[in-house]
Amino acid sequence: MPTSTMTSKGQLTVPIEVRKRLHLGDGSRVIFTEDGADYRIQAAGRSAASLYGALPKPAAPLTLDEMDAAITHEALRSSHP
């Protein structure tokens, strides 16, 4: 079972196996949830800023009309299976 020691400033180092399991990295946030007499730790949701660069840039930028048409097309397609 992974363990950690708290510093005088109340800081903990999260063991590597826990960081990997929770997909934690630099700047990650965690949530402590009260669970009876104990607490649980879980990864907080990702920020929008962390998603920057997750998708490739399109070959050519779309116009607003092209974006609206694509949204309308997908909305109609998903509402009529």
trRosetta pair geometry for C-beta under 8 A, 3 or more apart (Angstrom, degrees):
i j d omega theta_ij theta_ji phi_ij phi_ji
2 15 3.8 -144 -163 46 127 156
2 17 5.5 -159 -68 60 134 111
2 18 5.3 -143 81 -36 164 109
3 15 7.2 71 47 -48 28 134
4 12 4.6 77 127 -168 139 101
4 13 5.4 -168 -143 63 118 65
4 14 6.7 -47 -69 -100 153 28
4 15 6.1 -141 -62 -38 100 87
5 12 7.6 169 78 -127 26 75
5 13 7.9 10 48 28 64 95
6 10 6.2 -16 -173 -140 114 34
6 11 6.9 143 -155 67 65 34
6 12 5.5 -41 -97 -77 68 84
7 10 6.9 -45 70 25 75 19
7 11 4.6 -1 34 53 117 89
7 12 7.7 -159 2 -69 80 36
14 18 5.1 -115 175 87 95 121
14 19 5.1 118 112 -62 114 91
14 22 8.0 -67 172 42 145 133
14 24 6.3 -2 94 84 156 154
14 30 7.9 147 -78 -44 146 153
15 18 4.8 86 65 9 82 105
15 19 7.1 -151 97 -7 39 88
16 19 5.5 -54 -145 37 34 112
16 20 6.2 33 157 -19 67 104
17 20 5.8 -50 -146 36 32 111
17 21 6.3 33 154 -20 63 108
18 21 5.7 -54 -145 37 32 111
18 22 6.1 8 162 1 67 112
18 24 7.6 1 122 23 76 131
18 41 7.9 30 -178 89 129 133
19 22 6.4 -70 -141 51 24 94
19 23 8.0 77 165 -103 55 0
19 24 4.4 -98 -144 63 73 103
19 25 7.4 102 -178 -73 110 44
20 23 7.4 21 -175 -76 30 41
22 28 7.8 126 120 159 108 151
22 30 7.4 20 159 -106 153 107
22 41 7.7 -49 -86 123 157 97
22 42 7.0 -176 -131 -155 120 43
22 43 4.4 159 178 -47 100 109
23 28 7.8 169 113 -117 61 145
23 43 6.2 -1 62 -81 84 166
24 28 4.0 -156 -150 75 77 165
24 30 7.1 -9 -106 -66 133 106
24 43 6.1 -154 -72 -102 88 108
25 28 5.4 112 47 -36 48 114
27 50 7.8 -179 107 -91 124 113
28 43 6.5 -53 -179 -138 120 97
28 44 7.5 156 174 40 72 88
29 43 7.7 98 82 -167 56 59
29 44 3.9 -31 98 37 101 136
30 41 5.4 2 173 -170 130 96
30 42 6.6 153 -160 77 80 31
30 43 6.1 -58 -108 -107 71 37
30 44 6.0 -155 -106 -19 13 90
31 41 7.3 150 76 -155 47 48
31 42 5.2 -21 58 64 96 85
31 43 7.6 21 13 108 87 12
31 44 5.0 117 -35 -80 95 84
32 39 4.9 0 -175 179 99 128
32 40 7.2 154 -156 75 49 43
32 41 5.9 -21 -99 -97 67 69
33 39 6.5 145 71 -162 39 70
33 40 4.7 -19 60 58 97 96
33 41 7.9 -180 18 -79 77 21
33 42 6.7 12 -3 10 118 112
34 38 7.9 147 -160 91 51 39
34 39 5.8 -42 -101 -103 45 75
35 38 5.0 -28 74 80 94 86
35 39 6.4 134 20 -122 87 19
35 40 4.9 62 -20 -22 135 102
46 50 4.7 -111 -175 70 101 136
46 51 6.6 104 131 -51 126 89
47 50 4.8 104 59 -5 78 100
47 51 7.8 -142 99 -6 52 83
48 51 5.8 -56 -165 26 43 114
49 52 5.9 -17 -171 -18 49 113
51 54 4.7 -51 -170 -7 70 134
58 61 6.5 126 72 -94 117 33
58 62 6.6 25 72 -27 168 90
62 66 4.1 -128 -170 89 100 126
62 67 5.2 122 117 -55 128 82
62 70 7.5 -31 -163 -6 159 137
63 66 4.6 99 51 5 76 101
63 67 7.1 -138 95 -3 42 85
64 67 5.5 -52 -148 36 35 113
64 68 6.3 37 153 -19 67 104
65 68 5.7 -52 -146 37 31 112
65 69 6.3 33 154 -20 64 106
66 69 5.7 -52 -146 36 31 113
66 70 6.4 31 154 -19 64 105
67 70 5.8 -56 -149 36 30 110
67 71 6.3 30 154 -18 65 107
68 71 5.8 -56 -147 37 31 111
68 72 6.2 29 156 -17 65 108
69 72 5.8 -55 -146 39 29 111
69 73 6.2 34 154 -23 64 107
70 73 5.6 -52 -145 34 30 115
70 74 6.4 24 158 -13 64 107
71 74 6.1 -60 -148 40 28 105
71 75 6.1 29 154 -21 65 109
72 75 5.7 -55 -144 37 29 112
72 76 6.3 26 159 -15 65 107
73 76 6.1 -61 -151 39 25 107
73 77 6.2 23 153 -19 64 112
74 77 5.5 -54 -140 39 32 113
74 78 6.1 24 162 -14 67 109
75 78 6.2 -60 -143 40 25 103
75 79 6.3 17 159 -14 62 114
76 79 6.0 -63 -143 40 28 106
76 80 6.4 -11 168 16 65 112
77 80 6.8 -82 -144 55 22 84
78 81 7.7 10 -162 -73 35 72
